Every structure is written in C-alpha cells, then in structure tokens.
Amino acid sequence: MNKNYDNQNIFAKILRSEIPCHKILENDHALAFSDINPQSPIHILIIPKKAYLNFYDFMENASIKEMEFLWKLVNDVIKLNKISKKGFRIISNSGDDGNQDVPHFHVHVLGGKNLGRMMI
Ligand code: 5GP
C-alpha cells in the first residue's frame, strides 16, 4: 500500500462496510456506487477494492487484472445505464491541482443529460 494512503478515508470505510453506499455493481476487484452529491442525473463512482491513492498510483502499482476489472466495471455501468449512444463523461480528479477530495482512486461516470463543455 502507498505510504501516503489514509485508510480512514470515506471510500475505505465504504469498502469495509463501516458506512453504507448505494451499490450499483461490483466484480472481484472493483465496486460501483452512486455519488452522494450527484452532479447529473446519472453520477456513479467506480473504485478499486484495494488501496490506491489516485489514477497514477493505480496505474503504477495495480495488477493488469485489477486494471482490467476496474475499467470493465466502468463500461458495465455505462451499459447498465444505457448511455453509450447518448454519451457520458468520465472524470478522475487527482491530487491538489485536480481537486481530489477523497484520497482513494475513483472514476466518476456522469450522464443522463447534456453536460455542457467542461473547459473553454
Ligand atoms: P473527488 O472530488 O475526490 O473527485 O470526488 C469525491 C466524490 O465523492 C464527490 O463527488 C462526493 O460527492 C463523493 N462522496 C463524498 N463522500 C461520499 C460518501 O460518503 N458516499 C458517497 N456515495 N459519495 C461520497
């Protein structure tokens, strides 16, 4: 585990079932659940079950199987919500400049409406 990983972060607590979540899907290595403060009609978070700080930590240190299962679950969420045709947005905030709030790697899937342009 990364020495900077804080195992008291909120997603670590969700993974240990210490606090509840609205589970959407899971597989052997990843969990998908609804964001508590949705920014669009569909706003789902996908997280690895093991402890990784952010995208970079995950891609540097996770196994190929964990990567495969995480990105497969992202796609399964897209399929389940039938948003492949209308479209969606995938975001992963990382670190201070990325304004990451929860220091456990997560992918946001947003959709269900036109999300506008993110940046000019
Ligand atoms: P970040 O800014 O780290 O990319 O996003 C963290 C996300 O986690 C936010 O969208 C926030 O609404 C969500 N979040 C924070 N606390 C909780 C929680 O206790 N449960 C759930 N389901 N989502 C949370």
Backbone and ligand atoms as CSV (ligand in chain L), in Angstrom:
chain,resi,resn,atom,element,x,y,z
A,1,MET,N,N,0.853,-1.203,0.000
A,1,MET,CA,C,0.000,0.000,0.000
A,1,MET,C,C,0.885,1.248,0.000
A,2,ASN,N,N,0.449,2.260,-0.743
A,2,ASN,CA,C,1.178,3.531,-0.776
A,2,ASN,C,C,1.267,4.105,0.644
A,3,LYS,N,N,2.466,4.564,1.036
A,3,LYS,CA,C,2.654,5.032,2.426
A,3,LYS,C,C,1.793,6.260,2.734
A,4,ASN,N,N,1.356,6.954,1.712
A,4,ASN,CA,C,0.506,8.130,1.936
A,4,ASN,C,C,-0.990,7.798,1.990
A,5,TYR,N,N,-1.327,6.524,1.795
A,5,TYR,CA,C,-2.746,6.154,1.786
A,5,TYR,C,C,-3.332,6.242,3.198
A,6,ASP,N,N,-4.448,6.949,3.326
A,6,ASP,CA,C,-5.131,7.120,4.612
A,6,ASP,C,C,-6.296,6.132,4.675
A,7,ASN,N,N,-6.152,5.080,5.478
A,7,ASN,CA,C,-7.220,4.069,5.445
A,7,ASN,C,C,-8.464,4.485,6.233
A,8,GLN,N,N,-8.487,5.743,6.677
A,8,GLN,CA,C,-9.715,6.274,7.292
A,8,GLN,C,C,-10.527,7.104,6.287
A,9,ASN,N,N,-10.092,7.137,5.011
A,9,ASN,CA,C,-10.875,7.918,4.037
A,9,ASN,C,C,-12.239,7.254,3.820
A,10,ILE,N,N,-13.171,8.056,3.331
A,10,ILE,CA,C,-14.580,7.623,3.300
A,10,ILE,C,C,-14.795,6.398,2.402
A,11,PHE,N,N,-14.031,6.286,1.322
A,11,PHE,CA,C,-14.236,5.127,0.428
A,11,PHE,C,C,-13.647,3.860,1.045
A,12,ALA,N,N,-12.570,4.004,1.828
A,12,ALA,CA,C,-12.036,2.847,2.553
A,12,ALA,C,C,-13.092,2.352,3.538
A,13,LYS,N,N,-13.809,3.284,4.163
A,13,LYS,CA,C,-14.865,2.901,5.109
A,13,LYS,C,C,-16.026,2.225,4.380
A,14,ILE,N,N,-16.363,2.717,3.190
A,14,ILE,CA,C,-17.411,2.062,2.391
A,14,ILE,C,C,-16.977,0.637,2.047
A,15,LEU,N,N,-15.724,0.474,1.638
A,15,LEU,CA,C,-15.233,-0.864,1.265
A,15,LEU,C,C,-15.259,-1.821,2.458
A,16,ARG,N,N,-15.048,-1.299,3.661
A,16,ARG,CA,C,-15.093,-2.149,4.861
A,16,ARG,C,C,-16.521,-2.274,5.423
A,17,SER,N,N,-17.503,-1.692,4.682
A,17,SER,CA,C,-18.913,-1.687,5.112
A,17,SER,C,C,-19.119,-0.988,6.451
A,18,GLU,N,N,-18.246,-0.039,6.779
A,18,GLU,CA,C,-18.423,0.741,8.012
A,18,GLU,C,C,-19.435,1.862,7.791
A,19,ILE,N,N,-19.562,2.313,6.540
A,19,ILE,CA,C,-20.647,3.229,6.197
A,19,ILE,C,C,-21.322,2.693,4.937
A,20,PRO,N,N,-22.627,2.988,4.792
A,20,PRO,CA,C,-23.368,2.404,3.666
A,20,PRO,C,C,-23.110,3.129,2.349
A,21,CYS,N,N,-23.432,2.467,1.273
A,21,CYS,CA,C,-23.452,3.124,-0.043
A,21,CYS,C,C,-24.586,2.497,-0.831
A,22,HIS,N,N,-24.986,3.186,-1.892
A,22,HIS,CA,C,-25.974,2.606,-2.799
A,22,HIS,C,C,-25.215,1.896,-3.910
A,23,LYS,N,N,-25.046,0.584,-3.706
A,23,LYS,CA,C,-24.233,-0.191,-4.658
A,23,LYS,C,C,-24.956,-0.354,-5.982
A,24,ILE,N,N,-24.223,-0.161,-7.061
A,24,ILE,CA,C,-24.776,-0.352,-8.404
A,24,ILE,C,C,-24.321,-1.693,-8.965
A,25,LEU,N,N,-23.031,-1.954,-8.909
A,25,LEU,CA,C,-22.444,-3.186,-9.454
A,25,LEU,C,C,-21.129,-3.441,-8.724
A,26,GLU,N,N,-20.662,-4.671,-8.810
A,26,GLU,CA,C,-19.286,-4.933,-8.350
A,26,GLU,C,C,-18.751,-6.149,-9.083
A,27,ASN,N,N,-17.438,-6.281,-9.075
A,27,ASN,CA,C,-16.803,-7.511,-9.536
A,27,ASN,C,C,-15.671,-7.833,-8.547
A,28,ASP,N,N,-14.789,-8.741,-8.913
A,28,ASP,CA,C,-13.775,-9.193,-7.944
A,28,ASP,C,C,-12.869,-8.060,-7.460
A,29,HIS,N,N,-12.644,-7.054,-8.292
A,29,HIS,CA,C,-11.627,-6.046,-7.962
A,29,HIS,C,C,-12.131,-4.609,-7.910
A,30,ALA,N,N,-13.415,-4.395,-8.171
A,30,ALA,CA,C,-13.923,-3.025,-8.217
A,30,ALA,C,C,-15.377,-2.965,-7.759
A,31,LEU,N,N,-15.745,-1.775,-7.268
A,31,LEU,CA,C,-17.103,-1.528,-6.762
A,31,LEU,C,C,-17.632,-0.251,-7.401
A,32,ALA,N,N,-18.899,-0.257,-7.800
A,32,ALA,CA,C,-19.561,0.930,-8.349
A,32,ALA,C,C,-20.732,1.299,-7.451
A,33,PHE,N,N,-20.824,2.582,-7.089
A,33,PHE,CA,C,-21.916,3.047,-6.224
A,33,PHE,C,C,-22.285,4.481,-6.594
A,34,SER,N,N,-23.484,4.885,-6.185
A,34,SER,CA,C,-23.971,6.239,-6.521
A,34,SER,C,C,-23.205,7.285,-5.736
A,35,ASP,N,N,-22.904,8.407,-6.408
A,35,ASP,CA,C,-22.306,9.545,-5.703
A,35,ASP,C,C,-23.357,10.151,-4.772
A,36,ILE,N,N,-22.945,10.514,-3.565
A,36,ILE,CA,C,-23.878,11.042,-2.563
A,36,ILE,C,C,-24.377,12.447,-2.933
A,37,ASN,N,N,-23.640,13.132,-3.785
A,37,ASN,CA,C,-23.993,14.504,-4.178
A,37,ASN,C,C,-23.944,14.610,-5.709
A,38,PRO,N,N,-24.951,13.987,-6.363
A,38,PRO,CA,C,-24.858,13.835,-7.825
A,38,PRO,C,C,-24.843,15.169,-8.576
A,39,GLN,N,N,-23.979,15.262,-9.559
A,39,GLN,CA,C,-23.846,16.460,-10.382
A,39,GLN,C,C,-24.601,16.325,-11.705
A,40,SER,N,N,-25.230,15.183,-11.913
A,40,SER,CA,C,-26.027,14.938,-13.128
A,40,SER,C,C,-26.984,13.794,-12.797
A,41,PRO,N,N,-28.013,13.562,-13.652
A,41,PRO,CA,C,-28.994,12.515,-13.331
A,41,PRO,C,C,-28.337,11.146,-13.068
A,42,ILE,N,N,-27.286,10.851,-13.805
A,42,ILE,CA,C,-26.502,9.639,-13.527
A,42,ILE,C,C,-25.129,10.103,-13.043
A,43,HIS,N,N,-24.759,9.736,-11.839
A,43,HIS,CA,C,-23.430,10.081,-11.308
A,43,HIS,C,C,-22.986,8.921,-10.424
A,44,ILE,N,N,-22.132,8.101,-10.983
A,44,ILE,CA,C,-21.706,6.861,-10.331
A,44,ILE,C,C,-20.185,6.865,-10.178
A,45,LEU,N,N,-19.740,6.358,-9.039
A,45,LEU,CA,C,-18.305,6.263,-8.761
A,45,LEU,C,C,-17.872,4.807,-8.869
A,46,ILE,N,N,-16.729,4.603,-9.481
A,46,ILE,CA,C,-16.161,3.252,-9.594
A,46,ILE,C,C,-14.802,3.287,-8.911
A,47,ILE,N,N,-14.600,2.366,-7.955
A,47,ILE,CA,C,-13.351,2.364,-7.186
A,47,ILE,C,C,-12.735,0.963,-7.177
A,48,PRO,N,N,-11.402,0.896,-7.112
A,48,PRO,CA,C,-10.771,-0.417,-6.909
A,48,PRO,C,C,-10.997,-0.867,-5.470
A,49,LYS,N,N,-11.043,-2.173,-5.251
A,49,LYS,CA,C,-11.261,-2.684,-3.890
A,49,LYS,C,C,-9.997,-2.590,-3.040
A,50,LYS,N,N,-8.829,-2.550,-3.686
A,50,LYS,CA,C,-7.591,-2.378,-2.925
A,50,LYS,C,C,-7.249,-0.893,-2.816
A,51,ALA,N,N,-6.290,-0.592,-1.942
A,51,ALA,CA,C,-5.972,0.793,-1.584
A,51,ALA,C,C,-5.023,1.446,-2.593
A,52,TYR,N,N,-5.547,2.365,-3.373
A,52,TYR,CA,C,-4.722,3.191,-4.265
A,52,TYR,C,C,-5.150,4.639,-4.093
A,53,LEU,N,N,-4.155,5.510,-4.081
A,53,LEU,CA,C,-4.412,6.928,-3.827
A,53,LEU,C,C,-5.172,7.622,-4.941
A,54,ASN,N,N,-4.744,7.352,-6.157
A,54,ASN,CA,C,-5.255,8.113,-7.310
A,54,ASN,C,C,-4.938,7.337,-8.589
A,55,PHE,N,N,-5.290,7.913,-9.721
A,55,PHE,CA,C,-5.089,7.244,-11.015
A,55,PHE,C,C,-3.638,6.813,-11.195
A,56,TYR,N,N,-2.720,7.696,-10.883
A,56,TYR,CA,C,-1.300,7.401,-11.114
A,56,TYR,C,C,-0.830,6.228,-10.238
A,57,ASP,N,N,-1.193,6.270,-8.967
A,57,ASP,CA,C,-0.828,5.181,-8.053
A,57,ASP,C,C,-1.407,3.857,-8.565
A,58,PHE,N,N,-2.652,3.917,-9.030
A,58,PHE,CA,C,-3.314,2.707,-9.548
A,58,PHE,C,C,-2.577,2.172,-10.768
A,59,MET,N,N,-2.298,3.028,-11.727
A,59,MET,CA,C,-1.681,2.568,-12.972
A,59,MET,C,C,-0.234,2.131,-12.757
A,60,GLU,N,N,0.440,2.720,-11.772
A,60,GLU,CA,C,1.828,2.319,-11.475
A,60,GLU,C,C,1.896,1.005,-10.700
A,61,ASN,N,N,0.901,0.745,-9.852
A,61,ASN,CA,C,1.060,-0.332,-8.867
A,61,ASN,C,C,0.018,-1.451,-8.908
A,62,ALA,N,N,-1.091,-1.236,-9.569
A,62,ALA,CA,C,-2.109,-2.294,-9.619
A,62,ALA,C,C,-1.696,-3.368,-10.633
A,63,SER,N,N,-2.270,-4.554,-10.464
A,63,SER,CA,C,-2.030,-5.623,-11.435
A,63,SER,C,C,-2.867,-5.364,-12.691
A,64,ILE,N,N,-2.468,-6.015,-13.770
A,64,ILE,CA,C,-3.235,-5.887,-15.021
A,64,ILE,C,C,-4.671,-6.364,-14.792
A,65,LYS,N,N,-4.829,-7.385,-13.975
A,65,LYS,CA,C,-6.176,-7.908,-13.692
A,65,LYS,C,C,-7.030,-6.846,-12.977
A,66,GLU,N,N,-6.448,-6.162,-12.004
A,66,GLU,CA,C,-7.199,-5.108,-11.305
A,66,GLU,C,C,-7.577,-3.995,-12.274
A,67,MET,N,N,-6.646,-3.635,-13.156
A,67,MET,CA,C,-6.953,-2.587,-14.149
A,67,MET,C,C,-8.079,-3.042,-15.066
A,68,GLU,N,N,-7.952,-4.274,-15.533
A,68,GLU,CA,C,-8.971,-4.817,-16.434
A,68,GLU,C,C,-10.343,-4.797,-15.761
A,69,PHE,N,N,-10.399,-5.256,-14.517
A,69,PHE,CA,C,-11.685,-5.351,-13.822
A,69,PHE,C,C,-12.250,-3.966,-13.516
A,70,LEU,N,N,-11.385,-3.010,-13.185
A,70,LEU,CA,C,-11.901,-1.658,-12.894
A,70,LEU,C,C,-12.497,-1.031,-14.156
A,71,TRP,N,N,-11.737,-1.076,-15.261
A,71,TRP,CA,C,-12.240,-0.410,-16.476
A,71,TRP,C,C,-13.413,-1.172,-17.079
A,72,LYS,N,N,-13.443,-2.500,-16.860
A,72,LYS,CA,C,-14.597,-3.281,-17.298
A,72,LYS,C,C,-15.837,-2.860,-16.506
A,73,LEU,N,N,-15.671,-2.595,-15.206
A,73,LEU,CA,C,-16.828,-2.180,-14.400
A,73,LEU,C,C,-17.310,-0.793,-14.819
A,74,VAL,N,N,-16.382,0.091,-15.179
A,74,VAL,CA,C,-16.782,1.403,-15.718
A,74,VAL,C,C,-17.682,1.178,-16.938
A,75,ASN,N,N,-17.253,0.304,-17.822
A,75,ASN,CA,C,-18.051,0.059,-19.027
A,75,ASN,C,C,-19.373,-0.637,-18.705
A,76,ASP,N,N,-19.365,-1.517,-17.716
A,76,ASP,CA,C,-20.616,-2.181,-17.310
A,76,ASP,C,C,-21.622,-1.169,-16.755
A,77,VAL,N,N,-21.133,-0.151,-16.049
A,77,VAL,CA,C,-22.003,0.921,-15.538
A,77,VAL,C,C,-22.620,1.684,-16.718
A,78,ILE,N,N,-21.808,1.960,-17.718
A,78,ILE,CA,C,-22.297,2.657,-18.917
A,78,ILE,C,C,-23.368,1.813,-19.615
A,79,LYS,N,N,-23.107,0.517,-19.702
A,79,LYS,CA,C,-24.058,-0.394,-20.345
A,79,LYS,C,C,-25.352,-0.472,-19.544
A,80,LEU,N,N,-25.243,-0.660,-18.226
A,80,LEU,CA,C,-26.416,-0.790,-17.351
A,80,LEU,C,C,-27.318,0.440,-17.451
A,81,ASN,N,N,-26.709,1.603,-17.567
A,81,ASN,CA,C,-27.473,2.853,-17.614
A,81,ASN,C,C,-27.872,3.262,-19.028
A,82,LYS,N,N,-27.499,2.435,-20.012
A,82,LYS,CA,C,-27.887,2.640,-21.416
A,82,LYS,C,C,-27.523,4.042,-21.913
A,83,ILE,N,N,-26.294,4.453,-21.624
A,83,ILE,CA,C,-25.872,5.803,-22.019
A,83,ILE,C,C,-24.777,5.776,-23.089
A,84,SER,N,N,-24.535,4.601,-23.656
A,84,SER,CA,C,-23.445,4.523,-24.645
A,84,SER,C,C,-23.748,5.370,-25.879
A,85,LYS,N,N,-25.013,5.436,-26.285
A,85,LYS,CA,C,-25.351,6.194,-27.502
A,85,LYS,C,C,-25.462,7.693,-27.231
A,86,LYS,N,N,-26.196,8.047,-26.180
A,86,LYS,CA,C,-26.396,9.474,-25.863
A,86,LYS,C,C,-25.120,10.137,-25.380
A,87,GLY,N,N,-24.277,9.355,-24.718
A,87,GLY,CA,C,-22.991,9.876,-24.270
A,87,GLY,C,C,-22.895,10.042,-22.767
A,88,PHE,N,N,-21.710,10.363,-22.320
A,88,PHE,CA,C,-21.406,10.418,-20.883
A,88,PHE,C,C,-20.055,11.092,-20.735
A,89,ARG,N,N,-19.657,11.306,-19.481
A,89,ARG,CA,C,-18.317,11.850,-19.201
A,89,ARG,C,C,-17.660,11.008,-18.113
A,90,ILE,N,N,-16.384,10.725,-18.311
A,90,ILE,CA,C,-15.586,10.016,-17.310
A,90,ILE,C,C,-14.551,10.995,-16.778
A,91,ILE,N,N,-14.484,11.110,-15.444
A,91,ILE,CA,C,-13.534,12.038,-14.810
A,91,ILE,C,C,-12.801,11.294,-13.685
A,92,SER,N,N,-11.523,11.568,-13.529
A,92,SER,CA,C,-10.820,11.130,-12.323
A,92,SER,C,C,-9.954,12.276,-11.819
A,93,ASN,N,N,-10.409,12.928,-10.760
A,93,ASN,CA,C,-9.639,14.025,-10.165
A,93,ASN,C,C,-8.451,13.433,-9.408
A,94,SER,N,N,-7.317,14.108,-9.492
A,94,SER,CA,C,-6.124,13.580,-8.838
A,94,SER,C,C,-5.310,14.689,-8.184
A,95,GLY,N,N,-5.078,14.513,-6.884
A,95,GLY,CA,C,-4.188,15.425,-6.175
A,95,GLY,C,C,-4.741,16.831,-6.012
A,96,ASP,N,N,-3.875,17.729,-5.560
A,96,ASP,CA,C,-4.300,19.097,-5.249
A,96,ASP,C,C,-4.783,19.840,-6.483
A,97,ASP,N,N,-3.999,19.793,-7.546
A,97,ASP,CA,C,-4.393,20.533,-8.751
A,97,ASP,C,C,-5.646,19.945,-9.395
A,98,GLY,N,N,-5.856,18.652,-9.185
A,98,GLY,CA,C,-7.068,18.021,-9.719
A,98,GLY,C,C,-8.258,18.164,-8.786
A,99,ASN,N,N,-8.039,18.810,-7.618
A,99,ASN,CA,C,-9.114,18.984,-6.624
A,99,ASN,C,C,-9.733,17.662,-6.189
A,100,GLN,N,N,-8.891,16.684,-5.942
A,100,GLN,CA,C,-9.386,15.395,-5.453
A,100,GLN,C,C,-9.748,15.525,-3.978
A,101,ASP,N,N,-11.000,15.182,-3.645
A,101,ASP,CA,C,-11.447,15.279,-2.243
A,101,ASP,C,C,-11.183,13.986,-1.477
A,102,VAL,N,N,-11.513,12.861,-2.097
A,102,VAL,CA,C,-11.385,11.578,-1.402
A,102,VAL,C,C,-10.125,10.868,-1.908
A,103,PRO,N,N,-9.161,10.624,-1.018
A,103,PRO,CA,C,-7.871,10.087,-1.465
A,103,PRO,C,C,-7.839,8.569,-1.644
A,104,HIS,N,N,-8.851,8.064,-2.336
A,104,HIS,CA,C,-8.875,6.665,-2.796
A,104,HIS,C,C,-9.272,6.755,-4.265
A,105,PHE,N,N,-8.463,6.189,-5.155
A,105,PHE,CA,C,-8.712,6.326,-6.592
A,105,PHE,C,C,-10.169,6.030,-6.949
A,106,HIS,N,N,-10.756,6.915,-7.728
A,106,HIS,CA,C,-12.120,6.702,-8.193
A,106,HIS,C,C,-12.329,7.345,-9.548
A,107,VAL,N,N,-13.248,6.737,-10.294
A,107,VAL,CA,C,-13.646,7.241,-11.604
A,107,VAL,C,C,-15.099,7.681,-11.480
A,108,HIS,N,N,-15.376,8.924,-11.892
A,108,HIS,CA,C,-16.754,9.398,-11.945
A,108,HIS,C,C,-17.314,9.070,-13.330
A,109,VAL,N,N,-18.515,8.499,-13.391
A,109,VAL,CA,C,-19.263,8.399,-14.655
A,109,VAL,C,C,-20.480,9.296,-14.519
A,110,LEU,N,N,-20.554,10.290,-15.403
A,110,LEU,CA,C,-21.650,11.265,-15.379
A,110,LEU,C,C,-22.426,11.179,-16.680
A,111,GLY,N,N,-23.755,11.282,-16.579
A,111,GLY,CA,C,-24.559,11.242,-17.796
A,111,GLY,C,C,-26.018,11.497,-17.481
A,112,GLY,N,N,-26.859,11.261,-18.471
A,112,GLY,CA,C,-28.296,11.443,-18.301
A,112,GLY,C,C,-28.793,12.808,-18.715
A,113,LYS,N,N,-27.883,13.695,-19.128
A,113,LYS,CA,C,-28.256,14.997,-19.675
A,113,LYS,C,C,-27.033,15.519,-20.442
A,114,ASN,N,N,-27.238,16.585,-21.201
A,114,ASN,CA,C,-26.073,17.216,-21.826
A,114,ASN,C,C,-25.270,17.921,-20.741
A,115,LEU,N,N,-24.015,17.563,-20.609
A,115,LEU,CA,C,-23.184,18.045,-19.503
A,115,LEU,C,C,-22.491,19.366,-19.799
A,116,GLY,N,N,-22.681,19.888,-20.985
A,116,GLY,CA,C,-22.023,21.146,-21.328
A,116,GLY,C,C,-20.534,20.932,-21.550
A,117,ARG,N,N,-19.855,22.007,-21.887
A,117,ARG,CA,C,-18.409,21.895,-22.069
A,117,ARG,C,C,-17.746,22.000,-20.700
A,118,MET,N,N,-16.716,21.204,-20.488
A,118,MET,CA,C,-16.056,21.237,-19.178
A,118,MET,C,C,-15.075,22.395,-19.099
A,119,MET,N,N,-14.383,22.668,-20.206
A,119,MET,CA,C,-13.381,23.728,-20.205
A,119,MET,C,C,-13.517,24.508,-21.496
A,120,ILE,N,N,-13.128,25.765,-21.448
A,120,ILE,CA,C,-13.183,26.590,-22.669
A,120,ILE,C,C,-11.919,26.338,-23.472
L,1,5GP,P1,P,-13.429,13.887,-5.861
L,1,5GP,O1,O,-13.577,15.356,-5.650
L,1,5GP,O2,O,-12.496,13.262,-4.848
L,1,5GP,O3,O,-13.106,13.504,-7.267
L,1,5GP,O4,O,-14.864,13.271,-5.642
L,1,5GP,C1,C,-15.309,12.704,-4.469
L,1,5GP,C2,C,-16.768,12.371,-4.652
L,1,5GP,O5,O,-17.180,11.555,-3.583
L,1,5GP,C3,C,-17.683,13.597,-4.651
L,1,5GP,O6,O,-18.395,13.660,-5.876
L,1,5GP,C4,C,-18.598,13.363,-3.445
L,1,5GP,O7,O,-19.923,13.768,-3.679
L,1,5GP,C5,C,-18.492,11.863,-3.231
L,1,5GP,N1,N,-18.667,11.456,-1.850
L,1,5GP,C6,C,-18.102,12.028,-0.742
L,1,5GP,N2,N,-18.470,11.379,0.350
L,1,5GP,C7,C,-19.275,10.373,-0.045
L,1,5GP,C8,C,-19.976,9.331,0.659
L,1,5GP,O8,O,-19.931,9.214,1.878
L,1,5GP,N3,N,-20.719,8.473,-0.100
L,1,5GP,C9,C,-20.784,8.574,-1.457
L,1,5GP,N4,N,-21.537,7.679,-2.092
L,1,5GP,N5,N,-20.141,9.523,-2.138
L,1,5GP,C10,C,-19.398,10.418,-1.443
